[in-house]
Amino acid sequence: MDFENVVFKARDKIATITLNSPKNFNAVTEELLVDLGNVLDICMDDDSVRVLVIRGEGRVFCSGADIRALKRGLDEKDTQKLVRLVRTAGNVGRKIRAIRKPVIASLHGAVAATGCSLALLCDFRVASDDVLFIEAFLNIGLIPDMGYTYALGRYIGFGRLTEYLMLSKLLTVEKAYEMGLVNVVTTKENLQTETMALAKKLSVLPYDAVALTKTLINQTVFPGFDQCLDREIKYQDLLSRSENYSEGVEAFLEKRPATFNKE
């Protein structure tokens, strides 16, 4: 089945989903999220698929939200454009956690903003040694979305969570591995090999036990996930109407420091 923004292939019990907007550094748009959600639905209902791999085409895994698309929403005075994006992203996040099959994020290059959220919601992360996690929502006047705060909070303590979210600190792959965010670190040349080796190992495990293990993990580690996603929609809706959001988007596109809280 063909999709405009993702490439979907399934073979030997393993489904590979490739974010396929390399010219745009796989920036997250509502259209990409819809395609990704539809593919997840297919995999959820296909008993021949036992493992999913999500990867990015081109130089990076994902550069985060398409800021130019957000700017068009501001110019068109479409106050709901950001809200639709956040809601659609949240629905994809729900599907990744709900699907009763392991999901592997195969990461290279930049893993930014919503791309970080997507990666952290997967069950496993295999990363090349050039990966850099970039959380920069506050730099454009927004809160983290797609469950990023919730997911990251499962891995690191309160102090570090606050530091990384509020100061938009970069996170190297080495540090991410130390924190337990990444399962495997390898070279870019070996990324595909290492990813598929893990996928094949998971694909031969007893399906019912794997499915119930993921269900148990969700019940134990993600009990408030849905409520977090609902709050994100509410808070981003509020922030989408602020002058700080408009200034953050314009400053990003103009490649200059933003001046927030203007008098």
Secondary structure as UniProt FT lines:
FT   STRAND          6..11
FT   TURN            12..13
FT   STRAND          14..19
FT   HELIX           22..24
FT   TURN            25..26
FT   HELIX           30..45
FT   TURN            47..48
FT   STRAND          51..56
FT   HELIX           67..75
FT   TURN            76..77
FT   TURN            79..80
FT   HELIX           81..98
FT   STRAND          103..107
FT   STRAND          110..112
FT   HELIX           114..121
FT   STRAND          124..128
FT   TURN            129..130
FT   STRAND          132..134
FT   HELIX           137..140
FT   TURN            146..147
FT   HELIX           148..155
FT   HELIX           158..166
FT   TURN            167..168
FT   STRAND          170..172
FT   HELIX           173..179
FT   STRAND          184..186
FT   TURN            188..190
FT   HELIX           191..203
FT   HELIX           207..221
FT   TURN            223..224
FT   HELIX           225..239
FT   TURN            240..241
FT   HELIX           243..254
//
